[in-house]
Amino acid sequence: MMSTLKIDMRSDTVTKPTAGMRQAIAHAEVGDDMNAEDPTVNRLEEVVCELLNKEAAVFACSGTQSNQMGVKVHCLPGDELLIEENGHIANFEAGGPAVLSGVSCRTIPGQWGMLDVDLLRGKIRADNQHLCTTRLVCVENTTNAGGGRAYPVDQLHRLGLWAHEQGLKVHMDGARLFNAVIAANSTAAEVCKHVDTISICFSKGLGCPMGSILVGKKDEIAKARRIRKLFGGAMRQAGIMAAACLYALDHHVDRMVDDHQNARVFAEMIAEIPGVIIDPDDVETNLVFFDVDRNLGNAGQLSAKLKQRGIGINASGSQRLRACTHLDVTQVDVEAAAQAIAECVAEGFSDVTGSVCGPYVRG
Ligand SMILES: *Cc1c(COP(=O)(O)O)cnc(C)c1O
């Protein structure tokens, strides 16, 4: 079904390829990537290695796929990974670590979806036949369900150095890595300095139809290529998609500043609405989480009422909604969306039938 939304802030995955991106796709040079003969995929892998100052990279279909490749590169069945409790790898990848790698996730409550050394200390299991083996720390940057936060670079460096001292590997779920780099006012190489493998999504704020990449050391990525094949993600003339990704790296990174600015404008406007609970200072990137007072109704009802007005903002919990800015949403759009929320609150929405599409809705 075609979306009839006028302003779609449900996710940054809803972006459509621009005219320039479609041109790049149309003109892509291609070959069989499984023979490493696709010049555009090869170029993308090189460009991302340079950006992150890492040795090797492998193109993949989706962020879920490249995350799960990362888990399997580092872990064996019976191993355990440590992750913040809201982490995508543990919550939103269909149980991937258990199913695909025989790995259990030990989830740790953190702040804004982030971990630090103090939270990890004491969580590494002893060498004992009763226990699984702690092998990997997964960090998410920016955090999604954690609130769209970017790790402070020094916190990430401390974490990486400490983990390595303990003999652990570190994988970064960088689905929104460039949002994190911009928010931290840093570089991708600096952010990823003490991380072993990084996965990046091209289909979020970068605006591509699909695509992801896993980056790391030569031997890790060689292993990841075999795993990609196993997971059904090895492709042939994938250069048509890699061309979109290269185009996005050239044209859609710097502009993410606008997405962050628009998120902030939106947050400041809705903070003024009685019964809408948010501190605009908590908004660092393109994800805006806010709550509605129970006396007004629930988040699913507000989401449904907004949808009637052509505005897409999903409920992510009983009282919580998530709005997302991206390259198909302008400042005028976010102002109109905020205005629509004010009107819905003024009219009331507790009579609307709505549902929550967030993760924790049963029981
Ligand atoms: C979107 C996202 C992914 C990848 O999800 P896909 O559905 O495979 O695109 C991974 N991690 C985070 C934090 C995400 O937001």
The ligand as an ORCA input file, in Angstrom:
! r2SCAN-3c Opt
* xyz 0 1
  C      18.167      0.319     11.593
  C      19.166     -0.154     12.525
  C      19.916     -1.288     12.216
  C      19.729     -2.089     10.963
  O      18.428     -2.472     10.775
  P      17.903     -2.984      9.354
  O      16.473     -3.253      9.626
  O      18.681     -4.173      9.002
  O      18.102     -1.858      8.409
  C      20.885     -1.679     13.123
  N      21.092     -0.984     14.253
  C      20.406      0.113     14.569
  C      20.718      0.854     15.823
  C      19.402      0.559     13.724
  O      18.705      1.650     14.052
*
